[in-house]
Amino acid sequence: MADLVRYELDGHVATITYDRPEALNAINAQVRRDLNEAFARFRDEEEAWVAIVTGRGRAFCVGADVKDGAGATGEFKGTFWEKPTVNSFESGWEIFKPVIAAVNGLCLGYGLTLVTWCDFVIASDRAEFGFPEVRLGVPTIVGAIRLPRRINWQDAMELLLTGERIGAERAHEIGLVGWVVEHETLMEEAHRLADRLLAAAPLAARAVKEMAVRSRTLSDTEAIRFGETMRKVAAATEDAAEGARAFAERRDPVWKGR
């Protein structure tokens, strides 16, 4: 059976592509497995420092395949309670490497939930965003947790409670999208941003992202104490020594991720 999610590593940039265009990249059981495998590979692969996630065809991802309940439920069988619900990147896996969403078209439901877990969002001028779940009689759970933390309350509630779609320009206006670009240049712009991110020492960047994530639930004192520990760990890396040498020698550093 062919993979429905493609993973390609070019230098230090991993591109993860939903590859079920005939179904608008809707998530069924196989897409879920393939997507989890791709993000697990990105998380664990030492040479992968930045990820770009996108879709093939005219959709990024239109959410769960309503013809295949396994896509929406993660194939829960038997008792529910012992099953982990943080079981994917979209549902909240901790990956502290930077992730860019390059949204090429329709981005709905589960697709939009994944986008809200990305660090950067670049949208094609053809992109549309929405949480249609309430119009199908089901609640949006992870989206309802995450979206109000990312954008203004009323804008979040408009998306979550009406089930309506918004275009790329409106998504940019409310802060859901960082950049709107011409459709034909979407991946070029995503790679340009990835190259900018690669100028940072990868381990230092991961420490910064982890601090940004964890400090939201810590008091200031606890966050600073945790951060100073992270600083000491990062200072002991080979990259920290290389950064100091490169600065003294007035040259660009050569990062190793070690």
C-alpha positions as CSV (number, residue, x, y, z in Angstrom):
1,M,0.0,0.0,0.0
2,A,1.4,3.4,-1.0
3,D,2.2,5.9,1.7
4,L,-0.4,8.7,1.9
5,V,2.1,11.1,3.5
6,R,5.5,11.8,1.9
7,Y,8.7,12.6,3.9
8,E,11.6,14.2,2.1
9,L,14.8,15.4,3.7
10,D,16.8,18.0,1.8
11,G,19.9,19.1,3.7
12,H,18.4,20.0,7.2
13,V,14.9,20.7,6.0
14,A,12.2,18.0,6.1
15,T,9.1,18.4,3.9
16,I,6.1,16.4,5.1
17,T,3.3,16.3,2.4
18,Y,-0.2,15.0,2.7
19,D,-0.5,12.9,-0.4
20,R,-4.1,11.9,-0.8
21,P,-5.2,14.6,-3.3
22,E,-8.2,12.7,-4.7
23,A,-9.8,12.9,-1.2
24,L,-8.6,16.4,-0.6
25,N,-6.1,15.0,1.8
26,A,-8.8,13.9,4.3
27,I,-7.5,11.9,7.2
28,N,-8.3,8.2,7.4
29,A,-6.6,5.5,9.4
30,Q,-3.7,5.2,7.0
31,V,-3.1,8.9,6.7
32,R,-3.1,9.1,10.5
33,R,-0.5,6.3,10.7
34,D,1.7,7.8,7.9
35,L,1.5,11.3,9.3
36,N,2.5,10.1,12.8
37,E,5.4,8.2,11.2
38,A,6.6,11.3,9.3
39,F,6.5,13.5,12.4
40,A,8.2,10.9,14.5
41,R,10.9,10.6,11.9
42,F,11.3,14.4,11.9
43,R,11.5,14.5,15.7
44,D,14.1,11.7,15.9
45,E,16.2,12.3,12.8
46,E,19.3,14.2,14.0
47,E,19.9,15.9,10.6
48,A,16.4,17.2,10.3
49,W,16.3,20.7,11.9
50,V,13.3,22.4,10.4
51,A,10.1,21.0,8.9
52,I,7.7,22.2,6.3
53,V,4.2,20.6,6.2
54,T,2.0,21.0,3.2
55,G,-0.5,19.2,1.0
56,R,-0.6,17.9,-2.6
57,G,-3.4,19.1,-4.9
58,R,-5.9,21.7,-4.1
59,A,-6.2,21.1,-0.4
60,F,-3.9,21.2,2.6
61,C,-6.1,18.8,4.6
62,V,-9.9,19.0,4.9
63,G,-10.0,17.1,8.2
64,A,-11.3,13.7,9.1
65,D,-12.7,11.4,6.3
66,V,-16.4,11.2,7.3
67,K,-16.6,8.0,5.3
68,D,-14.0,6.4,7.5
69,G,-14.6,7.0,11.2
70,A,-11.1,5.6,12.0
71,G,-9.6,8.9,10.8
72,A,-11.5,10.9,13.4
73,T,-11.2,8.5,16.4
74,G,-7.8,7.0,16.0
75,E,-9.4,3.6,15.8
76,F,-10.3,3.4,19.5
77,K,-11.6,-0.1,20.4
78,G,-12.7,-1.5,23.7
79,T,-12.2,0.7,26.7
80,F,-11.4,4.4,25.9
81,W,-9.9,5.5,29.2
82,E,-6.4,4.0,28.9
83,K,-5.9,5.2,25.3
84,P,-3.6,8.2,25.0
85,T,-5.3,11.2,23.3
86,V,-2.1,13.1,22.7
87,N,-1.2,10.6,20.0
88,S,0.0,12.8,17.1
89,F,1.7,16.1,16.3
90,E,-1.7,17.6,15.6
91,S,-3.0,16.6,19.0
92,G,0.1,18.0,20.9
93,W,3.2,15.9,20.5
94,E,6.2,17.8,21.9
95,I,8.5,18.6,19.0
96,F,10.7,21.6,19.7
97,K,12.2,21.8,16.2
98,P,10.6,24.6,14.2
99,V,7.7,23.7,12.0
100,I,6.3,25.7,9.1
101,A,2.8,25.1,7.7
102,A,2.7,25.9,3.9
103,V,-1.1,26.0,3.4
104,N,-1.8,25.4,-0.3
105,G,-5.6,25.2,-0.3
106,L,-8.5,24.1,1.9
107,C,-7.4,23.7,5.5
108,L,-10.3,22.5,7.7
109,G,-10.9,20.6,10.9
110,Y,-8.0,18.3,11.8
111,G,-5.9,20.1,9.1
112,L,-6.4,23.5,10.9
113,T,-5.8,21.9,14.3
114,L,-2.4,20.8,13.0
115,V,-1.7,24.3,11.7
116,T,-2.4,25.8,15.1
117,W,0.5,23.7,16.5
118,C,2.9,25.0,13.9
119,D,5.3,27.8,14.6
120,F,4.8,29.6,11.3
121,V,2.0,29.7,8.8
122,I,2.5,30.8,5.2
123,A,-0.7,30.6,3.1
124,S,-1.4,30.5,-0.6
125,D,-3.8,33.3,-1.7
126,R,-6.1,30.3,-2.6
127,A,-6.1,29.0,1.0
128,E,-9.3,28.7,3.1
129,F,-9.5,28.0,6.8
130,G,-12.3,26.7,9.0
131,F,-13.6,24.4,11.8
132,P,-16.8,22.9,10.3
133,E,-17.3,20.4,13.1
134,V,-20.3,22.2,14.8
135,R,-22.2,22.0,11.5
136,L,-21.7,18.3,11.6
137,G,-23.0,18.0,15.1
138,V,-19.7,17.4,16.9
139,P,-17.5,19.7,19.0
140,T,-14.0,20.9,18.0
141,I,-11.9,20.0,21.0
142,V,-8.2,20.6,20.5
143,G,-9.0,23.5,18.2
144,A,-11.2,25.0,20.9
145,I,-8.3,24.7,23.4
146,R,-5.6,26.0,21.1
147,L,-7.1,28.7,18.9
148,P,-8.1,31.2,21.6
149,R,-4.5,31.1,22.8
150,R,-3.3,32.0,19.4
151,I,-5.7,34.7,18.2
152,N,-8.2,37.2,19.6
153,W,-11.1,35.5,21.5
154,Q,-13.9,36.8,19.2
155,D,-12.1,35.8,16.1
156,A,-11.5,32.4,17.5
157,M,-15.1,32.0,18.5
158,E,-16.3,33.1,15.1
159,L,-14.4,30.3,13.5
160,L,-15.2,27.7,16.1
161,L,-18.9,28.4,16.6
162,T,-20.1,29.3,13.1
163,G,-18.3,26.6,11.2
164,E,-17.7,29.1,8.4
165,R,-14.6,29.3,6.3
166,I,-12.4,32.4,5.9
167,G,-10.0,33.2,3.2
168,A,-6.2,33.7,3.4
169,E,-6.4,37.5,3.7
170,R,-8.9,37.3,6.6
171,A,-6.8,34.7,8.3
172,H,-3.8,37.0,8.0
173,E,-5.8,39.9,9.4
174,I,-6.7,38.0,12.6
175,G,-3.2,36.7,13.1
176,L,-3.8,33.0,12.2
177,V,-1.5,33.3,9.2
178,G,1.9,35.1,9.1
179,W,2.2,35.6,5.4
180,V,-0.1,35.4,2.3
181,V,1.8,34.7,-0.9
182,E,0.9,34.0,-4.5
183,H,0.0,30.3,-4.9
184,E,2.8,29.5,-7.3
185,T,5.5,30.9,-4.9
186,L,4.2,29.1,-1.7
187,M,6.9,26.5,-1.4
188,E,9.6,28.9,-2.5
189,E,8.6,31.2,0.3
190,A,8.4,28.3,2.8
191,H,11.9,27.2,1.9
192,R,13.2,30.8,2.1
193,L,11.8,31.0,5.7
194,A,13.4,27.6,6.5
195,D,16.8,28.9,5.3
196,R,16.4,31.9,7.7
197,L,15.7,29.5,10.5
198,L,18.8,27.4,9.7
199,A,21.0,30.4,10.5
200,A,20.3,29.7,14.2
201,A,22.1,27.0,16.1
202,P,19.6,24.1,16.1
203,L,20.0,23.1,19.7
204,A,19.7,26.7,20.9
205,A,16.6,27.2,18.8
206,R,15.0,24.1,20.3
207,A,15.8,25.3,23.8
208,V,14.1,28.6,23.0
209,K,11.0,27.0,21.6
210,E,10.7,24.7,24.6
211,M,11.0,27.7,26.9
212,A,8.3,29.5,25.0
213,V,6.0,26.5,25.3
214,R,6.6,25.5,28.9
215,S,6.8,28.9,30.4
216,R,3.1,29.5,29.5
217,T,2.1,27.2,32.4
218,L,4.9,28.2,34.9
219,S,5.2,31.1,37.2
220,D,7.8,33.7,36.3
221,T,10.2,32.4,39.0
222,E,9.8,28.8,37.9
223,A,10.2,29.7,34.3
224,I,13.4,31.6,34.9
225,R,14.9,28.8,37.0
226,F,14.0,26.3,34.3
227,G,15.4,28.6,31.6
228,E,18.7,29.1,33.4
229,T,19.1,25.3,33.6
230,M,18.4,25.1,29.8
231,R,21.0,27.9,29.3
232,K,23.7,25.9,31.1
233,V,22.9,22.7,29.1
234,A,23.0,24.6,25.8
235,A,26.2,26.4,26.8
236,A,28.0,23.0,27.1
237,T,27.3,22.0,23.4
238,E,29.8,22.0,20.6
239,D,27.6,24.5,18.7
240,A,27.9,27.0,21.6
241,A,31.7,26.8,21.4
242,E,31.5,27.2,17.6
243,G,29.3,30.2,17.9
244,A,31.8,31.9,20.2
245,R,34.7,31.1,17.8
246,A,32.8,32.3,14.8
247,F,32.0,35.6,16.4
248,A,35.6,36.1,17.5
249,E,36.8,35.2,14.0
250,R,34.1,37.3,12.3
251,R,32.8,34.5,10.2
252,D,29.5,32.6,9.8
253,P,29.2,29.7,12.2
254,V,29.0,26.1,11.0
255,W,26.4,24.3,13.1
256,K,26.6,20.6,13.8
257,G,23.6,20.1,16.1
258,R,25.9,18.8,18.8
